[in-house]
């Protein structure tokens, strides 16, 4: 993993994102692309509300706020001793990050918390980016103090195309993990692939795994995965991102939605 896109935004998850990016850059000899998107508040941008005449002044103020944040974070990045660059763009946050990620190996954002709102803190963009782009997305809990990529990893596996994509794209990081646990929920016949496909695939790439077929015991898939997290205590987790649309207003699959809102470990998503 060499090219890491770090979402720059003044919110409650900025410090945890920064530390996660630095941890991965040091572990994988990577380079951090800091991408700061200045977005016009939708109410101001809408001509129907009379906000358009105020747009230049509002954008100038937002640019000034972002510039002060850039100065502060650049000083911190110099102290961290990692390789990095900075890009500032105007526009929609998700579109801006996806446009900047075309040659990136990983996007780092924050796990959402609470109900989805336009001005949520942190922003609910992890699944939008995973579903809309080609690079995997690492969503980090907002109170995390970094990511122990070299620790214990858990892979949620059920044979789907989404899970397969997440597994393939996470290989560079999984190779650095001390332990890799592959967890499948016992749902006979859901997918036509043997449950052991994932461990065999990883073994061919030199990654030793421990395979777990977790019984649901009457629980939902997401509840069973959360039970596995409670027992295995992974430092980070890999899973496929499910959704019924690539639009911003997504109707997420229940497992993806639940895991994003309720897990408290760094979650690597891919679609």
PyMOL commands that set and color helices and strands:
alter all, ss='L'
color gray80, all
select helices_A, chain A and resi 14-28+42-45+47-49+52-80+93-100+126-132+161-169+171-174+197-204+221-232+254-262
alter helices_A, ss='H'
color red, helices_A
select strands_A, chain A and resi 3-8+31-38+83-90+106-110+136-140+152-156+179-185+210-214+236-240+266-270
alter strands_A, ss='S'
color yellow, strands_A
deselect
rebuild
show_as cartoon
